[in-house]
Amino acid sequence: MKHKEFEQLKTKPEAELQKNLKEYRERLWNLRNDLAGGKVKNVNDIQKTRKGIAQILTIINQHGK
């Protein structure tokens, strides 16, 4: 996730962030299954997806305070 995308996430409502979080988690699950099956060519996608999940969770936690 690029810096601009991260800044745009900060302005989104929490419901949309939850939706994005669900999409990222589903993507991570699919990537892990593909990795186990030997279908993933770029394992950096897993790291980027995990980072995206962490950033969304950080924003959600900041909104809650």
C-alpha positions in Angstrom: 0.0 0.0 0.0 1.4 3.3 -1.1 1.6 6.4 1.1 -1.2 8.1 -0.8 -3.5 5.1 -0.3 -2.7 5.0 3.4 -3.5 8.7 3.7 -6.8 8.2 1.9 -7.7 5.3 4.2 -7.5 7.7 7.2 -10.4 9.7 5.9 -12.7 6.7 5.2 -15.5 5.8 7.6 -15.0 2.8 9.9 -17.6 0.6 8.1 -15.6 0.9 4.8 -12.4 0.2 6.7 -14.0 -3.0 8.0 -15.0 -4.0 4.5 -11.4 -3.4 3.2 -10.1 -5.4 6.1 -12.3 -8.3 5.2 -11.1 -8.2 1.6 -7.5 -8.1 2.6 -7.9 -11.0 5.0 -9.6 -13.1 2.2 -6.8 -12.2 -0.2 -4.2 -13.3 2.4 -6.1 -16.6 2.9 -6.1 -17.2 -0.8 -2.4 -16.3 -1.2 -1.5 -18.7 1.6 -3.5 -21.5 0.0 -1.9 -20.8 -3.3 1.5 -20.8 -1.7 0.9 -24.2 -0.2 -0.2 -25.4 -3.6 2.8 -23.9 -5.3 0.9 -21.4 -7.4 2.3 -18.2 -6.0 5.1 -16.7 -8.0 5.6 -13.5 -6.0 5.7 -14.2 -2.3 6.1 -10.4 -1.6 2.4 -10.2 -2.2 1.8 -12.0 1.1 4.0 -9.5 2.9 2.3 -6.5 1.3 -1.1 -7.9 2.2 -0.1 -8.4 5.8 1.2 -4.9 5.9 -2.1 -3.6 4.5 -4.0 -5.5 7.2 -1.8 -4.0 9.9 -2.3 -0.5 8.6 -6.0 -0.8 8.4 -6.1 -2.2 11.9 -4.0 0.7 13.1 -6.4 3.3 11.6 -9.4 1.5 13.1 -7.8 1.5 16.5 -7.0 5.2 16.2 -10.6 6.0 15.2 -11.8 4.2 18.3 -9.9 6.4 20.7 
